[in-house]
Amino acid sequence: MNTDTIAAIATGMTPSGIGIIRISGEDAFKVASSVFLKKNGQALAEYENRRAHFGYIHDKDTVIDEVILLIFVKPFSYTGENTVEIQCHGGILMMKKILDLCIRSGARPAEPGEFTKRAFLNGKIDLSEAEAVMDVISSKNDLALKNSVSQLRGSLYEKITGIREEILYETAFIESALDDPEHFDLTGYPEKLSVKLLHILRELEKLSDSFDDGRMLSEGVRTVILGKPNVGKSSLLNILAGSERAIVTEIAGTTRDAIEENISIGGVLLHVIDTAGIRQSEDIVEQLGVKKAMDIAKDADLVIMVVDSSETISSEDEEILSFIKKNDRKCVILLNKSDLGSIIGPEEIACYTNNPVIMISAKDETGIDKLKEFIVNEFSKGYLKYNDEIFISNARQKDALSRAISSLLCVAKSITENMPEDFYSIDLTAAYESLGNIIGEQVDDDVIEEIFSKFCMGK
């Protein structure tokens, strides 16, 4: 691991009342001393932990800004290293000038996530807590924020560590019994281990099963609006968003690429994607838009299909209905343009699908409340279900849980098939290591690099 001194702007790159430049590493105090003078004109000479100093940032004889400088002596800092935070006025130019001074004085620009990476490598936080840092920053609703803060405080670490300790105890007992059968009796042990495994598997499966709901709670319900051209998809997006996000015209095929918007409905966060109209076209750009729409819909949590109720069911409508049925997507059918007089209703749609059907008019917004009610009823359950429980929304953690569960199921199978006890030990060890991946033990360097590369600068 690099132990050189790094520096970065830790606050957002937008004008604000206060900006923070963070410096961390063995020479952090030396770098700070070369750019900072106390209010009385004296240089920084004492580095008392958690002491704030009021003074000036200077470049030779020129005063750059009036600042507060905070000292954190290792290991009592976020990174576990000597750390300095400079609180300056939050102008973008000002923050850049101070950062440039720090770099000229011996620091190097930090890589994305490098401060948190150093905190992890120095044992200040585990990997699940490190990932929670980004989750806190990117949280889009109260429950996702609550869960992220809980993980930041170590809730997931404690749960995983507790389960690992149970697995380690059983592994150690088996290996001790195999090494010293005179003092350890394995009679009746497989039955006892089966009971223990059942308890552990329930805990891990509960956590693993929370992934889909957890992802929706954190990132939003992936919602795709599908339909043939000019049925009112873009109008629907604009109504839900409360603004003109998509261009609405009478010309078919106006939307050629996906338009995305985060929308909150009754406390449920939706990540809504308005797609190109589904139809046969000679236009290569429109063809690509249609293919993209179908590809996105395959991974959707909810498909909102819009149908023009003032016309008969078309071949394009039938194609979309067939696609939804084939891919088993949760779906609601909206029969739009009811203000023009409906030729088709729920009865006609029932011939193709048993998905719920709602009559709407995007023009006068009738029926939109029923759509919102449907969304809240379908997806607010997760908010209630996980209000006081840990959930995961991280695919890496989900994969590690799946591998641990698979290993424990192998142990259960070995018990059922009366296999020798050393078979248990092999799979118990594999489960222990898989769970260790979640909290950062026994994890590959390339995985660590991948995780922290997704962080923003200064974190």
RAMO-V134011 format. One record per residue. N is the residue number from 1. OMEGA is omega in whole degrees, 0 to 359 (none if undefined). Layout:
N&OMEGA + N&OMEGA
//
This chain:
1&176 + 2&177 + 3&179 + 4&185 + 5&183 + 6&179 + 7&178 + 8&171 + 9&186 + 10&179 + 11&183 + 12&180 + 13&174 + 14&179 + 15&181 + 16&181 + 17&183 + 18&172 + 19&181 + 20&172 + 21&183 + 22&178 + 23&180 + 24&179 + 25&185 + 26&183 + 27&182 + 28&182 + 29&179 + 30&178 + 31&181 + 32&182 + 33&183 + 34&181 + 35&188 + 36&171 + 37&176 + 38&181 + 39&181 + 40&178 + 41&181 + 42&178 + 43&177 + 44&184 + 45&181 + 46&184 + 47&179 + 48&185 + 49&177 + 50&177 + 51&177 + 52&179 + 53&178 + 54&181 + 55&188 + 56&166 + 57&183 + 58&172 + 59&188 + 60&183 + 61&184 + 62&176 + 63&182 + 64&183 + 65&174 + 66&190 + 67&167 + 68&182 + 69&183 + 70&182 + 71&174 + 72&182 + 73&180 + 74&3 + 75&187 + 76&179 + 77&180 + 78&183 + 79&187 + 80&179 + 81&170 + 82&186 + 83&175 + 84&173 + 85&180 + 86&177 + 87&183 + 88&172 + 89&194 + 90&173 + 91&182 + 92&180 + 93&180 + 94&181 + 95&180 + 96&180 + 97&180 + 98&177 + 99&179 + 100&177 + 101&180 + 102&180 + 103&177 + 104&182 + 105&173 + 106&177 + 107&172 + 108&179 + 109&179 + 110&173 + 111&177 + 112&177 + 113&188 + 114&178 + 115&179 + 116&176 + 117&179 + 118&176 + 119&178 + 120&183 + 121&178 + 122&175 + 123&179 + 124&178 + 125&174 + 126&186 + 127&179 + 128&177 + 129&178 + 130&178 + 131&179 + 132&178 + 133&179 + 134&178 + 135&177 + 136&182 + 137&187 + 138&182 + 139&183 + 140&177 + 141&187 + 142&184 + 143&177 + 144&178 + 145&180 + 146&180 + 147&180 + 148&178 + 149&178 + 150&178 + 151&177 + 152&179 + 153&172 + 154&183 + 155&179 + 156&178 + 157&181 + 158&181 + 159&181 + 160&180 + 161&178 + 162&179 + 163&178 + 164&179 + 165&177 + 166&180 + 167&181 + 168&179 + 169&181 + 170&179 + 171&181 + 172&180 + 173&181 + 174&182 + 175&177 + 176&180 + 177&179 + 178&180 + 179&185 + 180&185 + 181&180 + 182&184 + 183&180 + 184&183 + 185&180 + 186&178 + 187&180 + 188&183 + 189&180 + 190&179 + 191&179 + 192&179 + 193&179 + 194&179 + 195&179 + 196&179 + 197&180 + 198&179 + 199&182 + 200&180 + 201&178 + 202&180 + 203&182 + 204&180 + 205&176 + 206&179 + 207&179 + 208&181 + 209&180 + 210&188 + 211&183 + 212&177 + 213&181 + 214&178 + 215&179 + 216&179 + 217&184 + 218&187 + 219&185 + 220&177 + 221&180 + 222&187 + 223&182 + 224&176 + 225&181 + 226&176 + 227&177 + 228&182 + 229&170 + 230&176 + 231&177 + 232&181 + 233&181 + 234&176 + 235&179 + 236&178 + 237&181 + 238&179 + 239&181 + 240&182 + 241&182 + 242&179 + 243&181 + 244&180 + 245&183 + 246&178 + 247&180 + 248&176 + 249&176 + 250&180 + 251&180 + 252&176 + 253&179 + 254&179 + 255&182 + 256&178 + 257&181 + 258&174 + 259&187 + 260&181 + 261&172 + 262&185 + 263&177 + 264&179 + 265&180 + 266&181 + 267&178 + 268&180 + 269&176 + 270&168 + 271&190 + 272&179 + 273&175 + 274&188 + 275&177 + 276&178 + 277&182 + 278&176 + 279&173 + 280&183 + 281&175 + 282&181 + 283&184 + 284&179 + 285&179 + 286&177 + 287&178 + 288&178 + 289&179 + 290&179 + 291&179 + 292&179 + 293&181 + 294&179 + 295&179 + 296&183 + 297&180 + 298&182 + 299&184 + 300&171 + 301&180 + 302&172 + 303&173 + 304&180 + 305&180 + 306&181 + 307&176 + 308&184 + 309&180 + 310&178 + 311&176 + 312&178 + 313&182 + 314&177 + 315&177 + 316&177 + 317&181 + 318&179 + 319&180 + 320&179 + 321&178 + 322&179 + 323&181 + 324&180 + 325&182 + 326&184 + 327&174 + 328&178 + 329&171 + 330&190 + 331&169 + 332&181 + 333&177 + 334&175 + 335&187 + 336&178 + 337&178 + 338&179 + 339&180 + 340&184 + 341&188 + 342&173 + 343&179 + 344&178 + 345&181 + 346&182 + 347&180 + 348&180 + 349&182 + 350&177 + 351&184 + 352&187 + 353&174 + 354&176 + 355&180 + 356&182 + 357&180 + 358&175 + 359&179 + 360&168 + 361&179 + 362&181 + 363&180 + 364&173 + 365&174 + 366&180 + 367&181 + 368&178 + 369&179 + 370&177 + 371&180 + 372&178 + 373&178 + 374&182 + 375&180 + 376&181 + 377&183 + 378&192 + 379&179 + 380&180 + 381&180 + 382&180 + 383&180 + 384&184 + 385&186 + 386&183 + 387&182 + 388&183 + 389&176 + 390&170 + 391&179 + 392&177 + 393&187 + 394&184 + 395&179 + 396&179 + 397&177 + 398&180 + 399&179 + 400&177 + 401&180 + 402&179 + 403&178 + 404&179 + 405&179 + 406&180 + 407&180 + 408&175 + 409&175 + 410&176 + 411&180 + 412&179 + 413&179 + 414&178 + 415&181 + 416&183 + 417&178 + 418&178 + 419&178 + 420&185 + 421&180 + 422&173 + 423&179 + 424&186 + 425&181 + 426&183 + 427&175 + 428&178 + 429&178 + 430&178 + 431&179 + 432&181 + 433&179 + 434&178 + 435&177 + 436&177 + 437&182 + 438&184 + 439&173 + 440&174 + 441&179 + 442&179 + 443&184 + 444&180 + 445&181 + 446&176 + 447&178 + 448&180 + 449&181 + 450&181 + 451&186 + 452&177 + 453&181 + 454&180 + 455&175 + 456&181 + 457&176 + 458&182 + 459&none
//
